[in-house]
Amino acid sequence: MKIDKDTVTQAQIDEWKAEYGHVYKTANGKDAIIYRPLRRSEYTKLMLETDIPEEEEENVEKRVERTDNRRLGICHATVLYPENIDEMMEAQAGLANILAEEIMAHSGFLPLKESEEL
């Protein structure tokens, strides 16, 4: 995974970790993507901002637009590197979907361990 060492130094990564707690690196081909977890307040705000009126729930286009806006919003809120993430997501239609899912997984949107009866 290629990271521009002039842009992202270990000091920058350490700053991000100090601010956000956890920082993750993944890749889109050879290009690295660095992101942080989504915070609960950011998630709530994003869900409210991208909601659609009840009367539009049956409109497939509106539902798809809402879902896409939510995925893009997750990426915009959390991607720390590279700055051209919008260009990358535009160039590859599925990148926002896959990246948003990965970010959500690192933000606590995973099943808990199996519950046990007490």
Backbone as JSON Lines, residues from 0, in Angstrom:
{"i":0,"aa":"M","n":[0.84,-1.17,0.0],"ca":[0.0,0.0,0.0],"c":[0.88,1.23,0.0]}
{"i":1,"aa":"K","n":[0.6,2.1,-0.91],"ca":[1.42,3.28,-1.1],"c":[0.85,4.46,-0.32]}
{"i":2,"aa":"I","n":[1.69,5.02,0.57],"ca":[1.35,6.25,1.29],"c":[2.4,7.28,0.92]}
{"i":3,"aa":"D","n":[1.96,8.47,0.59],"ca":[2.87,9.57,0.28],"c":[3.54,10.0,1.58]}
{"i":4,"aa":"K","n":[4.81,9.64,1.75],"ca":[5.54,9.91,3.0],"c":[5.69,11.4,3.26]}
{"i":5,"aa":"D","n":[5.59,12.23,2.21],"ca":[5.66,13.67,2.41],"c":[4.37,14.21,3.0]}
{"i":6,"aa":"T","n":[3.29,13.47,2.82],"ca":[1.97,13.9,3.3],"c":[1.63,13.26,4.64]}
{"i":7,"aa":"V","n":[1.86,11.97,4.76],"ca":[1.51,11.25,5.98],"c":[2.78,10.72,6.65]}
{"i":8,"aa":"T","n":[3.15,11.38,7.71],"ca":[4.32,10.97,8.48],"c":[3.86,10.17,9.68]}
{"i":9,"aa":"Q","n":[4.8,9.52,10.33],"ca":[4.46,8.81,11.56],"c":[3.94,9.78,12.61]}
{"i":10,"aa":"A","n":[4.48,11.0,12.61],"ca":[4.0,12.01,13.54],"c":[2.53,12.34,13.28]}
{"i":11,"aa":"Q","n":[2.14,12.41,12.0],"ca":[0.74,12.68,11.66],"c":[-0.15,11.53,12.12]}
{"i":12,"aa":"I","n":[0.3,10.3,11.89],"ca":[-0.47,9.13,12.33],"c":[-0.62,9.16,13.86]}
{"i":13,"aa":"D","n":[0.44,9.5,14.57],"ca":[0.39,9.58,16.03],"c":[-0.59,10.66,16.48]}
{"i":14,"aa":"E","n":[-0.64,11.79,15.77],"ca":[-1.6,12.85,16.09],"c":[-3.03,12.35,15.9]}
{"i":15,"aa":"W","n":[-3.26,11.68,14.79],"ca":[-4.6,11.13,14.53],"c":[-5.0,10.15,15.63]}
{"i":16,"aa":"K","n":[-4.06,9.28,16.03],"ca":[-4.36,8.3,17.07],"c":[-4.69,8.99,18.39]}
{"i":17,"aa":"A","n":[-3.96,10.06,18.7],"ca":[-4.21,10.8,19.92],"c":[-5.59,11.45,19.89]}
{"i":18,"aa":"E","n":[-6.0,11.92,18.71],"ca":[-7.29,12.59,18.59],"c":[-8.46,11.62,18.49]}
{"i":19,"aa":"Y","n":[-8.29,10.53,17.72],"ca":[-9.42,9.64,17.42],"c":[-9.35,8.28,18.11]}
{"i":20,"aa":"G","n":[-8.23,7.96,18.72],"ca":[-8.1,6.66,19.39],"c":[-7.59,5.56,18.48]}
{"i":21,"aa":"H","n":[-8.28,5.33,17.4],"ca":[-7.88,4.29,16.46],"c":[-7.81,4.87,15.06]}
{"i":22,"aa":"V","n":[-6.84,4.4,14.3],"ca":[-6.67,4.8,12.9],"c":[-6.39,3.53,12.12]}
{"i":23,"aa":"Y","n":[-7.03,3.38,10.97],"ca":[-6.9,2.16,10.18],"c":[-6.41,2.49,8.77]}
{"i":24,"aa":"K","n":[-5.7,1.54,8.2],"ca":[-5.23,1.68,6.82],"c":[-5.73,0.5,6.01]}
{"i":25,"aa":"T","n":[-6.28,0.8,4.86],"ca":[-6.71,-0.21,3.9],"c":[-6.17,0.23,2.55]}
{"i":26,"aa":"A","n":[-6.56,-0.43,1.5],"ca":[-6.05,-0.04,0.19],"c":[-7.09,-0.25,-0.89]}
{"i":27,"aa":"N","n":[-7.01,0.61,-1.87],"ca":[-7.79,0.5,-3.1],"c":[-6.75,0.22,-4.19]}
{"i":28,"aa":"G","n":[-6.51,-1.04,-4.43],"ca":[-5.41,-1.39,-5.32],"c":[-4.1,-1.06,-4.64]}
{"i":29,"aa":"K","n":[-3.29,-0.22,-5.24],"ca":[-2.01,0.17,-4.67],"c":[-2.1,1.43,-3.8]}
{"i":30,"aa":"D","n":[-3.25,2.09,-3.85],"ca":[-3.42,3.35,-3.13],"c":[-3.95,3.13,-1.73]}
{"i":31,"aa":"A","n":[-3.23,3.66,-0.75],"ca":[-3.64,3.53,0.65],"c":[-4.77,4.48,0.97]}
{"i":32,"aa":"I","n":[-5.61,4.04,1.89],"ca":[-6.68,4.87,2.44],"c":[-6.58,4.74,3.95]}
{"i":33,"aa":"I","n":[-6.51,5.88,4.63],"ca":[-6.43,5.9,6.08],"c":[-7.71,6.53,6.61]}
{"i":34,"aa":"Y","n":[-8.32,5.88,7.59],"ca":[-9.58,6.38,8.14],"c":[-9.63,6.12,9.63]}
{"i":35,"aa":"R","n":[-10.59,6.76,10.25],"ca":[-10.84,6.6,11.68],"c":[-12.27,6.1,11.87]}
{"i":36,"aa":"P","n":[-12.59,5.61,13.04],"ca":[-13.98,5.19,13.29],"c":[-14.95,6.37,13.27]}
{"i":37,"aa":"L","n":[-16.16,6.07,12.95],"ca":[-17.25,7.05,12.98],"c":[-17.75,7.16,14.41]}
{"i":38,"aa":"R","n":[-17.95,8.36,14.87],"ca":[-18.46,8.58,16.22],"c":[-19.98,8.5,16.23]}
{"i":39,"aa":"R","n":[-20.54,8.17,17.37],"ca":[-21.99,8.02,17.5],"c":[-22.72,9.31,17.12]}
{"i":40,"aa":"S","n":[-22.22,10.45,17.57],"ca":[-22.86,11.73,17.26],"c":[-22.82,12.01,15.76]}
{"i":41,"aa":"E","n":[-21.74,11.64,15.1],"ca":[-21.64,11.83,13.65],"c":[-22.62,10.93,12.92]}
{"i":42,"aa":"Y","n":[-22.74,9.7,13.4],"ca":[-23.67,8.75,12.8],"c":[-25.1,9.26,12.92]}
{"i":43,"aa":"T","n":[-25.48,9.69,14.11],"ca":[-26.84,10.2,14.34],"c":[-27.12,11.39,13.45]}
{"i":44,"aa":"K","n":[-26.2,12.33,13.4],"ca":[-26.37,13.52,12.56],"c":[-26.53,13.15,11.09]}
{"i":45,"aa":"L","n":[-25.69,12.24,10.63],"ca":[-25.74,11.79,9.23],"c":[-27.07,11.12,8.9]}
{"i":46,"aa":"M","n":[-27.56,10.28,9.8],"ca":[-28.84,9.61,9.56],"c":[-29.98,10.62,9.47]}
{"i":47,"aa":"L","n":[-29.96,11.61,10.34],"ca":[-31.01,12.63,10.33],"c":[-30.92,13.52,9.09]}
{"i":48,"aa":"E","n":[-29.69,13.89,8.71],"ca":[-29.52,14.77,7.55],"c":[-29.87,14.09,6.24]}
{"i":49,"aa":"T","n":[-29.77,12.78,6.19],"ca":[-30.0,12.07,4.93],"c":[-31.34,11.33,4.91]}
{"i":50,"aa":"D","n":[-32.15,11.57,5.91],"ca":[-33.45,10.91,5.95],"c":[-34.35,11.48,4.85]}
{"i":51,"aa":"I","n":[-35.33,10.71,4.47],"ca":[-36.3,11.17,3.47],"c":[-37.69,11.13,4.08]}
{"i":52,"aa":"P","n":[-38.58,11.98,3.6],"ca":[-39.95,11.98,4.14],"c":[-40.63,10.64,3.92]}
{"i":53,"aa":"E","n":[-41.53,10.31,4.83],"ca":[-42.25,9.03,4.77],"c":[-42.94,8.83,3.42]}
{"i":54,"aa":"E","n":[-43.47,9.9,2.84],"ca":[-44.17,9.77,1.55],"c":[-43.23,9.41,0.4]}
{"i":55,"aa":"E","n":[-41.92,9.57,0.6],"ca":[-40.95,9.22,-0.45],"c":[-40.35,7.83,-0.26]}
{"i":56,"aa":"E","n":[-40.73,7.13,0.8],"ca":[-40.19,5.8,1.08],"c":[-40.46,4.81,-0.05]}
{"i":57,"aa":"E","n":[-41.55,4.96,-0.75],"ca":[-41.88,4.04,-1.84],"c":[-41.13,4.38,-3.13]}
{"i":58,"aa":"N","n":[-40.51,5.54,-3.19],"ca":[-39.76,5.98,-4.36],"c":[-38.37,5.35,-4.32]}
{"i":59,"aa":"V","n":[-38.13,4.4,-5.21],"ca":[-36.87,3.65,-5.23],"c":[-35.68,4.58,-5.42]}
{"i":60,"aa":"E","n":[-35.81,5.54,-6.32],"ca":[-34.71,6.47,-6.57],"c":[-34.34,7.25,-5.31]}
{"i":61,"aa":"K","n":[-35.32,7.68,-4.56],"ca":[-35.06,8.43,-3.32],"c":[-34.38,7.55,-2.27]}
{"i":62,"aa":"R","n":[-34.8,6.28,-2.19],"ca":[-34.17,5.36,-1.23],"c":[-32.73,5.08,-1.61]}
{"i":63,"aa":"V","n":[-32.46,4.89,-2.9],"ca":[-31.09,4.66,-3.37],"c":[-30.24,5.89,-3.1]}
{"i":64,"aa":"E","n":[-30.8,7.06,-3.38],"ca":[-30.07,8.32,-3.13],"c":[-29.73,8.47,-1.65]}
{"i":65,"aa":"R","n":[-30.68,8.14,-0.79],"ca":[-30.44,8.22,0.66],"c":[-29.3,7.29,1.06]}
{"i":66,"aa":"T","n":[-29.35,6.05,0.59],"ca":[-28.3,5.09,0.93],"c":[-26.95,5.55,0.43]}
{"i":67,"aa":"D","n":[-26.9,6.04,-0.8],"ca":[-25.64,6.52,-1.37],"c":[-25.12,7.72,-0.58]}
{"i":68,"aa":"N","n":[-26.0,8.65,-0.23],"ca":[-25.59,9.82,0.54],"c":[-25.05,9.43,1.91]}
{"i":69,"aa":"R","n":[-25.63,8.4,2.49],"ca":[-25.15,7.94,3.8],"c":[-23.76,7.31,3.67]}
{"i":70,"aa":"R","n":[-23.56,6.52,2.66],"ca":[-22.23,5.9,2.47],"c":[-21.17,6.96,2.19]}
{"i":71,"aa":"L","n":[-21.5,7.91,1.32],"ca":[-20.56,8.99,1.04],"c":[-20.29,9.81,2.29]}
{"i":72,"aa":"G","n":[-21.32,10.08,3.07],"ca":[-21.17,10.84,4.3],"c":[-20.26,10.16,5.31]}
{"i":73,"aa":"I","n":[-20.38,8.86,5.4],"ca":[-19.5,8.09,6.3],"c":[-18.05,8.26,5.86]}
{"i":74,"aa":"C","n":[-17.82,8.12,4.58],"ca":[-16.45,8.25,4.05],"c":[-15.93,9.67,4.24]}
{"i":75,"aa":"H","n":[-16.74,10.67,3.94],"ca":[-16.31,12.06,4.09],"c":[-15.96,12.39,5.54]}
{"i":76,"aa":"A","n":[-16.73,11.85,6.47],"ca":[-16.51,12.15,7.88],"c":[-15.26,11.5,8.44]}
{"i":77,"aa":"T","n":[-14.85,10.37,7.88],"ca":[-13.82,9.57,8.55],"c":[-12.51,9.4,7.79]}
{"i":78,"aa":"V","n":[-12.51,9.56,6.47],"ca":[-11.27,9.34,5.72],"c":[-10.3,10.49,6.01]}
{"i":79,"aa":"L","n":[-9.11,10.13,6.45],"ca":[-8.07,11.09,6.77],"c":[-7.08,11.26,5.62]}
{"i":80,"aa":"Y","n":[-6.9,10.22,4.85],"ca":[-5.97,10.23,3.71],"c":[-6.47,9.23,2.69]}
{"i":81,"aa":"P","n":[-6.47,9.55,1.42],"ca":[-5.94,10.74,0.75],"c":[-6.99,11.84,0.68]}
{"i":82,"aa":"E","n":[-6.53,13.02,0.31],"ca":[-7.44,14.15,0.18],"c":[-8.36,13.99,-1.03]}
{"i":83,"aa":"N","n":[-7.95,13.22,-2.01],"ca":[-8.76,13.06,-3.23],"c":[-9.69,11.86,-3.17]}
{"i":84,"aa":"I","n":[-10.2,11.57,-1.98],"ca":[-11.08,10.4,-1.84],"c":[-12.32,10.52,-2.72]}
{"i":85,"aa":"D","n":[-12.82,11.74,-2.92],"ca":[-13.98,11.92,-3.8],"c":[-13.67,11.46,-5.22]}
{"i":86,"aa":"E","n":[-12.49,11.81,-5.71],"ca":[-12.08,11.38,-7.05],"c":[-11.99,9.87,-7.12]}
{"i":87,"aa":"M","n":[-11.44,9.26,-6.11],"ca":[-11.31,7.8,-6.08],"c":[-12.69,7.14,-6.07]}
{"i":88,"aa":"M","n":[-13.62,7.69,-5.26],"ca":[-14.95,7.09,-5.18],"c":[-15.72,7.3,-6.47]}
{"i":89,"aa":"E","n":[-15.5,8.41,-7.14],"ca":[-16.17,8.65,-8.42],"c":[-15.63,7.72,-9.51]}
{"i":90,"aa":"A","n":[-14.34,7.46,-9.46],"ca":[-13.7,6.63,-10.49],"c":[-14.08,5.16,-10.36]}
{"i":91,"aa":"Q","n":[-14.41,4.72,-9.15],"ca":[-14.77,3.32,-8.92],"c":[-16.09,3.27,-8.17]}
{"i":92,"aa":"A","n":[-17.11,2.89,-8.86],"ca":[-18.48,2.97,-8.35],"c":[-18.68,2.26,-7.01]}
{"i":93,"aa":"G","n":[-18.0,1.17,-6.77],"ca":[-18.24,0.39,-5.55],"c":[-17.39,0.78,-4.37]}
{"i":94,"aa":"L","n":[-16.43,1.68,-4.57],"ca":[-15.49,2.01,-3.48],"c":[-16.21,2.58,-2.26]}
{"i":95,"aa":"A","n":[-17.12,3.51,-2.45],"ca":[-17.81,4.12,-1.31],"c":[-18.57,3.06,-0.51]}
{"i":96,"aa":"N","n":[-19.18,2.11,-1.21],"ca":[-19.94,1.06,-0.52],"c":[-19.03,0.19,0.34]}
{"i":97,"aa":"I","n":[-17.96,-0.3,-0.26],"ca":[-17.05,-1.2,0.45],"c":[-16.34,-0.48,1.59]}
{"i":98,"aa":"L","n":[-15.87,0.73,1.31],"ca":[-15.16,1.49,2.33],"c":[-16.08,1.84,3.5]}
{"i":99,"aa":"A","n":[-17.31,2.27,3.2],"ca":[-18.27,2.6,4.26],"c":[-18.55,1.37,5.13]}
{"i":100,"aa":"E","n":[-18.67,0.2,4.53],"ca":[-18.9,-1.02,5.3],"c":[-17.72,-1.32,6.22]}
{"i":101,"aa":"E","n":[-16.51,-1.13,5.72],"ca":[-15.32,-1.38,6.53],"c":[-15.25,-0.37,7.68]}
{"i":102,"aa":"I","n":[-15.53,0.88,7.38],"ca":[-15.53,1.91,8.42],"c":[-16.58,1.59,9.49]}
{"i":103,"aa":"M","n":[-17.76,1.19,9.06],"ca":[-18.83,0.85,10.0],"c":[-18.4,-0.33,10.9]}
{"i":104,"aa":"A","n":[-17.74,-1.3,10.31],"ca":[-17.28,-2.45,11.11],"c":[-16.31,-1.99,12.2]}
{"i":105,"aa":"H","n":[-15.41,-1.06,11.86],"ca":[-14.46,-0.56,12.86],"c":[-15.08,0.49,13.77]}
{"i":106,"aa":"S","n":[-16.34,0.82,13.55],"ca":[-17.04,1.79,14.38],"c":[-18.06,1.11,15.3]}
{"i":107,"aa":"G","n":[-17.95,-0.2,15.42],"ca":[-18.8,-0.93,16.35],"c":[-20.08,-1.5,15.76]}
{"i":108,"aa":"F","n":[-20.23,-1.45,14.45],"ca":[-21.44,-1.99,13.83],"c":[-21.22,-3.45,13.42]}
{"i":109,"aa":"L","n":[-20.87,-4.24,14.39],"ca":[-20.68,-5.68,14.22],"c":[-21.54,-6.38,15.26]}
{"i":110,"aa":"P","n":[-21.92,-7.6,14.98],"ca":[-22.68,-8.33,16.0],"c":[-21.82,-8.52,17.25]}
{"i":111,"aa":"L","n":[-22.49,-8.5,18.4],"ca":[-21.79,-8.8,19.64],"c":[-21.52,-10.3,19.68]}
{"i":112,"aa":"K","n":[-20.73,-10.72,20.63],"ca":[-20.53,-12.16,20.81],"c":[-21.88,-12.78,21.09]}
{"i":113,"aa":"E","n":[-21.98,-14.04,20.79],"ca":[-23.26,-14.73,21.02],"c":[-23.67,-14.62,22.47]}
{"i":114,"aa":"S","n":[-24.91,-14.26,22.67],"ca":[-25.42,-14.14,24.04],"c":[-25.55,-15.52,24.65]}
{"i":115,"aa":"E","n":[-25.38,-15.55,25.96],"ca":[-25.57,-16.81,26.66],"c":[-26.66,-16.65,27.7]}
{"i":116,"aa":"E","n":[-27.39,-17.71,27.87],"ca":[-28.46,-17.69,28.86],"c":[-27.85,-17.78,30.24]}
{"i":117,"aa":"L","n":[-28.36,-16.99,31.14],"ca":[-27.87,-17.0,32.53],"c":[-28.83,-17.73,33.44]}
